[in-house]
Amino acid sequence: MKFVTLCLFCLVLASCEDKNNNKLLYYQLETYEKNLEEVNKAIDASAAYKSTKAEYLKKNYDSMSKIATVIKNFPHQIGDKNRIKLIKTRDSINTKFKLYLKFINSNTYENVDDSIFNKTIIVDFLRLTEAFQLRYVLPRKGCFTDDDL
C-alpha cells in the first residue's frame, strides 16, 4: 500500500513539474513574441521614414512591406490545427527568400503541447518577417546619398 501511495505521489509531482515547465516556456515564448513584434515595428518605421526621403525607394517599400505583412500573418491565415502545413510554409518562405534562418526540426513538434506549438510558430514567422525586412524592406546604406538622409 505504501508503494502504491508513493508511486501516485511521484506521478502527481512529475505531472505538476511538466505543467510548470510548460507555463514557463509559454511565458518565455510570449515575451520573445512581444520583443520581436517591437523590433518588426521599429524596422518598418525606419524603412518607411527612409523611403519618404528617397522617392525611388517608395515603390520598393510599399511592395516589400506588404509581403512582410503577409509573412507575419500566415499562422493566423492557415490556422492552428494544420501543423504540417504551417511548418512547410515556414520552411518554404525561408528557402524562397533565402533568409537562412535555422528552425527546430519538424519531428520535434510531434509531442509538443498545442499552445506551445502555436506560440513557437508565431515566433518563427515573426523571425521570418524580421529577416525579410532586414534583407528586402530596409534600404541599404548605398541606396542614397548623404543629402537624402
Residue frames as a rotation matrix with the C-alpha (Angstrom) as fourth column:
MET 1
0.567 0.823 0.000 0.00
0.823 -0.567 0.000 0.00
0.000 0.000 -1.000 0.00
LYS 2
0.431 -0.493 -0.756 2.83
0.139 -0.792 0.595 2.39
-0.892 -0.361 -0.272 0.84
PHE 3
-0.612 -0.700 0.368 4.43
0.428 0.098 0.899 1.59
-0.665 0.707 0.240 -2.51
VAL 4
-0.118 0.674 0.729 1.25
0.974 -0.063 0.216 2.45
0.192 0.736 -0.649 -4.42
THR 5
0.803 0.405 -0.438 0.86
0.526 -0.827 0.200 5.69
-0.281 -0.391 -0.877 -2.48
LEU 6
0.032 -0.894 -0.448 4.48
0.122 -0.441 0.889 6.60
-0.992 -0.083 0.095 -3.12
CYS 7
-0.645 -0.231 0.728 4.08
0.701 0.202 0.684 5.86
-0.305 0.952 0.031 -6.84
LEU 8
0.336 0.853 0.398 0.94
0.918 -0.392 0.066 8.01
0.212 0.343 -0.915 -7.06
PHE 9
0.695 -0.153 -0.703 2.67
0.287 -0.837 0.465 10.84
-0.660 -0.525 -0.538 -5.22
CYS 10
-0.404 -0.914 -0.025 5.64
0.244 -0.134 0.961 10.67
-0.881 0.383 0.277 -7.63
LEU 11
-0.410 0.346 0.844 3.28
0.912 0.141 0.385 10.64
0.015 0.928 -0.373 -10.60
VAL 12
0.707 0.703 -0.073 1.40
0.707 -0.704 0.070 13.71
-0.003 -0.101 -0.995 -9.35
LEU 13
0.402 -0.653 -0.642 4.65
0.133 -0.652 0.746 15.51
-0.906 -0.386 -0.175 -8.61
ALA 14
-0.611 -0.657 0.442 6.03
0.491 0.124 0.863 14.73
-0.621 0.744 0.247 -12.07
SER 15
-0.045 0.668 0.743 2.86
0.975 -0.133 0.179 15.93
0.218 0.732 -0.645 -13.81
CYS 16
0.824 0.296 -0.483 2.91
0.448 -0.862 0.237 19.20
-0.346 -0.411 -0.843 -11.83
GLU 17
-0.054 -0.935 -0.349 6.52
0.169 -0.353 0.920 19.75
-0.984 -0.010 0.177 -12.83
ASP 18
-0.581 -0.100 0.808 5.66
0.792 0.161 0.589 19.29
-0.189 0.982 -0.014 -16.52
LYS 19
0.473 0.833 0.286 2.81
0.860 -0.507 0.053 21.79
0.189 0.221 -0.957 -16.25
ASN 20
0.674 -0.291 -0.679 5.10
0.201 -0.812 0.547 24.34
-0.711 -0.506 -0.489 -14.59
ASN 21
-0.459 -0.876 0.147 7.73
0.346 -0.024 0.938 23.83
-0.818 0.481 0.314 -17.29
ASN 22
-0.275 0.448 0.851 5.09
0.954 0.017 0.299 24.32
0.119 0.894 -0.432 -19.99
LYS 23
0.782 0.583 -0.219 3.86
0.615 -0.778 0.126 27.51
-0.097 -0.233 -0.968 -18.32
LEU 24
0.267 -0.781 -0.565 7.40
0.121 -0.555 0.823 28.85
-0.956 -0.288 -0.054 -18.04
LEU 25
-0.649 -0.507 0.567 8.16
0.571 0.168 0.803 28.03
-0.503 0.845 0.181 -21.67
TYR 26
0.155 0.810 0.566 4.87
0.974 -0.222 0.052 29.59
0.168 0.543 -0.823 -22.78
TYR 27
0.852 0.175 -0.493 5.60
0.338 -0.904 0.263 32.85
-0.400 -0.391 -0.829 -20.96
GLN 28
-0.165 -0.963 -0.211 9.15
0.159 -0.238 0.958 32.94
-0.973 0.124 0.193 -22.35
LEU 29
-0.566 0.031 0.824 7.79
0.813 0.183 0.552 32.49
-0.134 0.983 -0.128 -25.86
GLU 30
0.542 0.833 0.111 5.19
0.838 -0.546 0.007 35.17
0.067 0.089 -0.994 -25.22
THR 31
0.548 -0.446 -0.708 7.88
0.124 -0.794 0.596 37.62
-0.827 -0.414 -0.379 -24.08
TYR 32
-0.560 -0.786 0.262 10.03
0.328 0.080 0.941 36.76
-0.761 0.613 0.213 -27.11
GLU 33
-0.138 0.615 0.776 6.99
0.989 0.044 0.141 37.29
0.053 0.787 -0.614 -29.37
LYS 34
0.816 0.462 -0.347 6.37
0.511 -0.858 0.060 40.76
-0.270 -0.227 -0.936 -27.92
ASN 35
0.113 -0.870 -0.480 10.03
0.009 -0.482 0.876 41.70
-0.994 -0.103 -0.047 -28.36
LEU 36
-0.654 -0.351 0.670 10.03
0.607 0.284 0.742 40.54
-0.451 0.892 0.028 -31.97
GLU 37
0.325 0.843 0.428 6.85
0.944 -0.315 -0.096 42.50
0.054 0.436 -0.899 -32.67
GLU 38
0.746 -0.115 -0.655 8.51
0.160 -0.925 0.345 45.64
-0.646 -0.362 -0.672 -31.32
VAL 39
-0.351 -0.936 -0.014 11.62
0.102 -0.053 0.993 45.03
-0.931 0.347 0.114 -33.42
ASN 40
-0.420 0.263 0.869 9.49
0.894 0.287 0.345 44.49
-0.159 0.921 -0.356 -36.54
LYS 41
0.706 0.707 -0.050 7.59
0.699 -0.706 -0.115 47.71
-0.117 0.047 -0.992 -35.89
ALA 42
0.438 -0.626 -0.645 10.85
-0.044 -0.732 0.680 49.62
-0.898 -0.270 -0.348 -35.45
ILE 43
-0.611 -0.657 0.443 12.34
0.387 0.240 0.890 48.23
-0.691 0.715 0.107 -38.66
ASP 44
-0.038 0.694 0.719 9.14
0.999 -0.001 0.054 49.06
0.038 0.720 -0.693 -40.55
ALA 45
0.822 0.334 -0.461 9.08
0.412 -0.908 0.075 52.60
-0.394 -0.252 -0.884 -39.16
SER 46
-0.018 -0.919 -0.393 12.72
-0.046 -0.392 0.919 53.12
-0.999 0.035 -0.035 -40.11
ALA 47
-0.651 -0.191 0.735 12.13
0.651 0.358 0.669 51.79
-0.390 0.914 -0.109 -43.61
ALA 48
0.386 0.867 0.316 9.03
0.923 -0.357 -0.146 53.98
-0.013 0.348 -0.937 -44.02
TYR 49
0.680 -0.190 -0.708 10.95
0.119 -0.924 0.362 57.05
-0.723 -0.331 -0.606 -42.92
LYS 50
-0.384 -0.921 -0.072 13.88
-0.005 -0.076 0.997 56.34
-0.923 0.383 0.025 -45.23
SER 51
-0.426 0.269 0.864 11.58
0.876 0.362 0.319 55.64
-0.227 0.892 -0.390 -48.17
THR 52
0.726 0.679 -0.104 9.97
0.640 -0.724 -0.258 59.08
-0.251 0.121 -0.960 -47.81
LYS 53
0.321 -0.695 -0.644 13.42
-0.135 -0.706 0.695 60.66
-0.938 -0.136 -0.320 -48.08
ALA 54
-0.782 -0.559 -0.274 14.19
-0.384 0.087 0.919 58.96
-0.490 0.824 -0.283 -51.39
GLU 55
0.076 0.941 -0.328 11.29
-0.884 -0.089 -0.460 58.71
-0.462 0.325 0.825 -53.85
TYR 56
-0.050 -0.131 -0.990 12.73
-0.801 0.597 -0.039 55.80
0.596 0.791 -0.135 -55.82
LEU 57
-0.947 -0.291 -0.137 12.61
-0.144 0.765 -0.628 53.66
0.287 -0.575 -0.766 -52.66
LYS 58
-0.476 0.829 0.295 8.90
-0.799 -0.267 -0.538 54.31
-0.367 -0.492 0.790 -52.06
LYS 59
0.345 0.626 -0.699 7.64
-0.859 0.511 0.034 51.68
0.379 0.589 0.714 -54.54
ASN 60
-0.339 -0.558 -0.757 10.05
-0.143 0.826 -0.545 49.09
0.930 -0.077 -0.359 -53.20
TYR 61
-0.953 -0.010 0.302 9.00
-0.302 -0.029 -0.953 49.82
0.018 -1.000 0.025 -49.64
ASP 62
-0.136 0.990 0.048 5.29
-0.971 -0.123 -0.206 49.58
-0.198 -0.075 0.977 -50.48
SER 63
0.418 0.328 -0.847 5.51
-0.633 0.774 -0.013 46.20
0.651 0.541 0.532 -52.20
MET 64
-0.412 -0.677 -0.609 8.03
0.003 0.668 -0.744 44.64
0.911 -0.309 -0.274 -49.82
SER 65
-0.859 0.146 0.491 6.22
-0.512 -0.207 -0.833 45.79
-0.020 -0.967 0.253 -46.68
LYS 66
0.233 0.963 -0.134 3.03
-0.969 0.241 0.049 44.14
0.079 0.118 0.990 -47.98
ILE 67
0.242 -0.237 -0.941 4.93
-0.216 0.932 -0.290 40.87
0.946 0.273 0.174 -48.40
ALA 68
-0.812 -0.584 0.015 6.35
-0.106 0.122 -0.987 41.23
0.574 -0.803 -0.160 -44.88
THR 69
-0.438 0.742 0.508 2.83
-0.884 -0.253 -0.393 41.72
-0.163 -0.621 0.767 -43.52
VAL 70
0.495 0.608 -0.621 1.61
-0.730 0.679 0.083 38.61
0.472 0.412 0.780 -45.34
ILE 71
-0.233 -0.673 -0.702 4.51
-0.019 0.725 -0.689 36.58
0.972 -0.147 -0.182 -43.91
LYS 72
-0.893 -0.135 0.430 3.72
-0.394 -0.226 -0.891 37.81
0.218 -0.965 0.148 -40.41
ASN 73
-0.190 0.938 0.289 0.01
-0.934 -0.083 -0.347 36.90
-0.301 -0.336 0.892 -40.72
PHE 74
-0.355 0.010 -0.935 0.47
-0.622 0.744 0.245 33.42
0.698 0.669 -0.258 -42.24
PRO 75
-0.973 -0.013 -0.230 -0.07
0.137 0.769 -0.624 31.47
0.185 -0.639 -0.747 -38.97
HIS 76
-0.571 0.813 -0.112 -3.42
-0.242 -0.298 -0.923 33.20
-0.784 -0.500 0.367 -38.46
GLN 77
-0.092 0.520 -0.849 -4.50
-0.989 -0.143 0.020 32.62
-0.111 0.842 0.527 -42.09
ILE 78
-0.532 -0.185 -0.826 -3.59
-0.440 0.894 0.083 28.94
0.723 0.408 -0.557 -42.18
GLY 79
0.628 0.757 0.180 -4.96
-0.522 0.238 0.819 28.14
0.577 -0.609 0.545 -38.75
ASP 80
0.025 -0.632 0.774 -3.59
-0.997 0.045 0.069 26.45
-0.078 -0.774 -0.629 -35.67
LYS 81
0.579 0.347 0.738 -4.66
-0.469 0.882 -0.047 22.88
-0.667 -0.319 0.673 -36.34
ASN 82
0.982 -0.182 0.042 -2.68
0.135 0.532 -0.836 22.16
0.130 0.827 0.547 -39.50
ARG 83
0.606 -0.794 -0.056 0.84
-0.137 -0.173 0.975 21.73
-0.784 -0.583 -0.213 -38.11
ILE 84
0.011 -0.639 0.769 2.37
0.742 0.521 0.423 20.16
-0.671 0.566 0.480 -41.21
LYS 85
0.478 0.241 0.845 1.14
0.811 -0.492 -0.318 22.95
0.339 0.837 -0.430 -43.49
LEU 86
0.991 -0.131 -0.002 2.44
-0.116 -0.881 0.458 25.63
-0.062 -0.454 -0.889 -41.10
ILE 87
0.349 -0.921 0.175 5.87
0.032 0.198 0.980 24.00
-0.936 -0.337 0.098 -40.90
LYS 88
-0.002 -0.314 0.949 6.08
0.934 0.339 0.115 23.50
-0.358 0.887 0.293 -44.68
THR 89
0.768 0.332 0.548 5.03
0.519 -0.824 -0.228 27.11
0.375 0.460 -0.805 -45.30
ARG 90
0.860 -0.496 -0.124 7.60
-0.221 -0.579 0.785 28.39
-0.461 -0.647 -0.607 -42.82
ASP 91
0.058 -0.890 0.451 10.37
0.315 0.445 0.838 26.34
-0.947 0.094 0.306 -44.43
SER 92
0.165 0.039 0.985 9.37
0.984 0.057 -0.167 27.29
-0.062 0.998 -0.029 -47.98
ILE 93
0.970 0.143 0.195 9.36
0.151 -0.988 -0.025 31.02
0.189 0.054 -0.981 -47.14
ASN 94
0.578 -0.816 -0.016 12.79
-0.205 -0.164 0.965 30.63
-0.790 -0.554 -0.262 -45.56
THR 95
-0.138 -0.635 0.760 14.09
0.625 0.539 0.564 28.90
-0.768 0.553 0.323 -48.69
LYS 96
0.443 0.423 0.791 12.31
0.896 -0.245 -0.370 31.06
0.038 0.872 -0.488 -51.28
PHE 97
0.951 -0.031 0.306 13.55
-0.021 -0.999 -0.036 34.37
0.307 0.028 -0.951 -49.93
LYS 98
0.210 -0.943 -0.260 16.97
0.501 0.332 -0.799 32.95
0.840 0.038 0.542 -48.92
LEU 99
0.647 0.141 0.750 16.67
-0.469 -0.702 0.536 34.11
0.601 -0.698 -0.388 -45.32
TYR 100
-0.132 -0.816 -0.563 18.95
-0.041 0.572 -0.819 31.35
0.990 -0.085 -0.109 -43.97
LEU 101
-0.026 0.190 0.981 17.23
-0.976 -0.218 0.016 31.03
0.217 -0.957 0.191 -40.60
LYS 102
-0.784 -0.222 -0.580 17.54
-0.102 0.967 -0.233 27.82
0.612 -0.123 -0.781 -38.60
PHE 103
0.076 0.887 0.456 14.41
-0.915 -0.120 0.385 26.30
0.396 -0.446 0.803 -37.10
ILE 104
-0.342 -0.066 0.937 13.60
-0.647 0.740 -0.184 23.33
-0.682 -0.669 -0.296 -34.91
ASN 105
-0.980 -0.064 -0.190 13.18
-0.179 0.705 0.686 20.09
0.090 0.706 -0.702 -36.85
SER 106
-0.239 0.969 -0.061 9.58
-0.805 -0.163 0.570 19.25
0.543 0.185 0.819 -37.75
ASN 107
-0.063 0.175 -0.983 9.86
0.219 0.963 0.158 15.87
0.974 -0.205 -0.099 -35.97
THR 108
-0.902 -0.376 -0.212 10.41
0.292 -0.169 -0.941 17.66
0.318 -0.911 0.263 -32.66
TYR 109
-0.704 0.659 0.265 6.89
-0.690 -0.723 -0.036 19.13
0.168 -0.209 0.963 -32.70
GLU 110
-0.404 0.592 -0.698 5.09
-0.055 0.745 0.664 15.78
0.913 0.306 -0.269 -32.52
ASN 111
-0.078 0.342 -0.936 4.77
0.866 0.488 0.106 15.65
0.494 -0.803 -0.335 -28.72
VAL 112
-0.956 -0.294 0.003 4.59
0.264 -0.864 -0.429 19.38
0.128 -0.409 0.903 -28.06
ASP 113
-0.299 0.862 -0.409 1.53
0.657 -0.125 -0.744 20.91
-0.692 -0.491 -0.529 -26.42
ASP 114
0.211 0.479 0.852 -0.76
0.963 -0.250 -0.099 22.88
0.166 0.841 -0.514 -28.80
SER 115
0.965 0.181 -0.191 -0.32
0.224 -0.946 0.234 26.21
-0.138 -0.268 -0.953 -27.01
ILE 116
0.206 -0.966 -0.156 3.49
-0.005 -0.161 0.987 25.87
-0.979 -0.202 -0.038 -27.05
PHE 117
-0.308 -0.282 0.909 3.44
0.839 0.369 0.399 24.86
-0.448 0.885 0.124 -30.72
ASN 118
0.585 0.619 0.524 1.25
0.791 -0.578 -0.201 27.83
0.179 0.532 -0.827 -31.68
LYS 119
0.867 -0.320 -0.382 3.49
-0.083 -0.848 0.524 30.30
-0.491 -0.423 -0.762 -29.85
THR 120
-0.088 -0.957 0.276 6.60
0.237 0.249 0.939 28.73
-0.968 0.148 0.205 -31.39
ILE 121
-0.106 0.119 0.987 5.15
0.985 0.147 0.088 29.00
-0.135 0.982 -0.133 -34.89
ILE 122
0.894 0.431 0.124 4.14
0.441 -0.895 -0.068 32.63
0.082 0.115 -0.990 -34.33
VAL 123
0.550 -0.777 -0.306 7.66
-0.180 -0.468 0.865 33.40
-0.816 -0.421 -0.397 -33.11
ASP 124
-0.250 -0.651 0.717 9.13
0.602 0.475 0.642 31.60
-0.758 0.592 0.274 -36.14
PHE 125
0.257 0.418 0.871 7.03
0.950 -0.275 -0.148 33.67
0.178 0.866 -0.468 -38.53
LEU 126
0.978 0.005 -0.206 7.98
0.069 -0.951 0.302 36.86
-0.194 -0.310 -0.931 -36.69
ARG 127
0.115 -0.993 0.032 11.63
0.057 0.039 0.998 35.86
-0.992 -0.113 0.061 -37.08
LEU 128
-0.187 -0.097 0.977 10.98
0.932 0.295 0.208 35.32
-0.309 0.950 0.035 -40.80
THR 129
0.767 0.547 0.334 9.36
0.618 -0.770 -0.157 38.75
0.171 0.327 -0.929 -41.00
GLU 130
0.741 -0.554 -0.380 12.31
-0.128 -0.672 0.729 40.38
-0.660 -0.492 -0.569 -39.27
ALA 131
-0.235 -0.873 0.428 14.84
0.353 0.333 0.874 38.68
-0.906 0.357 0.230 -41.55
PHE 132
0.067 0.352 0.933 12.77
0.998 -0.004 -0.070 39.60
-0.021 0.936 -0.352 -44.62
GLN 133
0.947 0.315 -0.065 12.51
0.318 -0.947 0.040 43.22
-0.049 -0.058 -0.997 -43.53
LEU 134
0.422 -0.862 -0.281 16.23
-0.144 -0.369 0.918 43.49
-0.895 -0.347 -0.280 -42.88
ARG 135
-0.404 -0.633 0.660 17.07
0.493 0.457 0.740 41.89
-0.770 0.625 0.128 -46.22
TYR 136
-0.462 0.292 0.838 14.46
0.876 0.001 0.482 43.38
0.140 0.956 -0.256 -48.56
VAL 137
0.574 0.812 0.102 12.44
0.779 -0.581 0.237 46.20
0.251 -0.057 -0.966 -46.96
LEU 138
0.678 -0.372 -0.635 15.05
0.237 -0.706 0.667 48.27
-0.696 -0.603 -0.390 -45.16
PRO 139
0.938 -0.348 0.004 17.10
-0.120 -0.334 -0.935 50.29
0.326 0.876 -0.355 -47.65
ARG 140
0.480 -0.849 -0.222 20.80
0.876 0.475 0.082 49.52
0.035 -0.234 0.972 -47.73
LYS 141
0.203 -0.495 -0.845 23.50
0.465 -0.711 0.528 52.04
-0.862 -0.500 0.086 -46.95
GLY 142
-0.767 -0.641 0.029 24.46
0.300 -0.318 0.899 52.61
-0.568 0.698 0.436 -50.59
CYS 143
-0.137 0.816 0.561 20.89
0.986 0.169 -0.006 53.30
-0.100 0.552 -0.828 -51.77
PHE 144
0.823 0.464 0.329 21.05
0.497 -0.868 -0.021 57.03
0.276 0.180 -0.944 -51.15
THR 145
-0.125 -0.878 0.462 23.46
0.394 -0.471 -0.789 59.88
0.911 0.083 0.405 -50.73
ASP 146
-0.701 -0.213 -0.680 24.19
0.713 -0.187 -0.676 61.82
0.017 -0.959 0.283 -47.56
ASP 147
-0.916 0.388 0.107 21.78
-0.372 -0.917 0.141 64.54
0.153 0.090 0.984 -48.72
ASP 148
-0.200 0.880 -0.430 18.88
-0.174 0.400 0.900 62.06
0.964 0.255 0.073 -48.69
LEU 149
-0.194 0.085 -0.977 19.38
0.848 0.515 -0.124 61.29
0.492 -0.853 -0.172 -45.01
